[in-house]
Amino acid sequence: MNSSGIEAEIKIPVEDIETVREALVEAGATTVHAMAREVNLLLDTGDGRLQEAGNILRLRRYGSRNILTFKGPAVYHGSVKERPEHETEIENAERMLEILDHLGLRAVARYEKDREMWLVDEISVVLDHTPMGDFVEVEGPRDRLQTAARSLGLDPSTAVRGSYLSLWREHRSRHPEHNLPVDMVFPT
């Protein structure tokens, strides 16, 4: 997210995340956060009012951090997704869930991924390992994202639209033989 409160990103599925990691090292990128499990809870009202309006309220646990994030409706500019984003770190996730519950907001979905974060020339690059495969998210100024992706050997034309949960729903429907859980979680 940039200082204006607008997130701009592209999400590209990859077969070999190690190749992207090597390209980041070659480009002189800095590791911001080593690979760690990230657990996300999406919150909404009982009637799904937030989702209906294209909004997301998410409580993320990433390593030792708890982050509450609000995202407004997404707009696409080609392969680039742009949306308002506001987030704050919170000390106690369980207490925050209690507060939100009193406001009528409850966890409606859960998704997990293992995430590693890098920074190169003011562009954030995250390497995500998910239960449905690997992805690279490139985030920063909209006009620089495609060039940044190409510099890492990625093809911006292969970027996917949608959230991890919408991609997970599509993945589940394409693979009914696997009897995958509704939430995008790793097998225990």
Secondary structure, DSSP 4 states (H G I P E B T S, - for coil): --TTSEEEEEEEEES-HHHHHHHHHHTT-EEEEEEEEEEEEEEE-TT-HHHHTT-EEEEEEETTEEEEEEE---EEETTEEEEEEEEEEES-HHHHHHHHHHTT-EEEEEEEEEEEEEEETTEEEEEEEETTEEEEEEES-HHHHHHHHHHTT--GGG-B-S-HHHHHHHHHHH-GGG---SSB----
